[in-house]
Amino acid sequence: MTISVGDKIPDVTIKTNGPDGPQDISTGELFSGKRAVLFAVPGAFTPGCSNTHMPGFVANADKILAKGVDTIACMAVNDAFVLGAWQESQNAQAFTMLADGNAEFAKALGLEMDASGMGMGTRCKRFALIANDGVVEYIGVDDKGVHDSSAETVLEQL
């Protein structure tokens, strides 16, 4: 079942980049007690994600944070090393990068997709959500393009 407005974000341990390399991060702890924006992409370095989705959040990060958001996180079904390189290439140092290498968080959210036809295996759908103390206030999922999950749409929802 797909996560919806009013639902609590599931607590899953995934990876993020730490000063000494990949480290565990609990999604329950990450979103607890904070207003947060989470956006997810099917894959780092893919065209739509690198040319449209991530750049929109980079360009609007200050505006999003100014609306009372404590954390902006980006998630993909990639490993922490790939997400670290993508973060650097996109100048996205203000974001917490969430590496869901086994798609466990995507599956817990009900937002996994089968991209095996494109040789990419299980991935995450493109989405964005706003959560307050771990409870979803807004969720936008895009099956094609970047609209409901765009930084501009998130800003409108804050």
Stockholm file with secondary structure:
# STOCKHOLM 1.0

chainA/1-158         MTISVGDKIPDVTIKTNGPDGPQDISTGELFSGKRAVLFAVPGAFTPGCSNTHMPGFVANADKILAKGVDTIACMAVNDAFVLGAWQESQNAQAFTMLADGNAEFAKALGLEMDASGMGMGTRCKRFALIANDGVVEYIGVDDKGVHDSSAETVLEQL
#=GR chainA/1-158 SS CCCCTTCBCCCCEEEEEETTEEEEEEHHHHHTTSEEEEEEESCTTCHHIIIIIHHHHHHHHHHHHHTTCCEEEEEESSCHHHHHHHHHHTTCTTSEEEECTTSHHHHHHTCEEECGGGTCCEEECEEEEEEETTEEEEEEEESSSSSTTSHHHHHHHC
#=GC SS_cons         CCCCTTCBCCCCEEEEEETTEEEEEEHHHHHTTSEEEEEEESCTTCHHIIIIIHHHHHHHHHHHHHTTCCEEEEEESSCHHHHHHHHHHTTCTTSEEEECTTSHHHHHHTCEEECGGGTCCEEECEEEEEEETTEEEEEEEESSSSSTTSHHHHHHHC
//
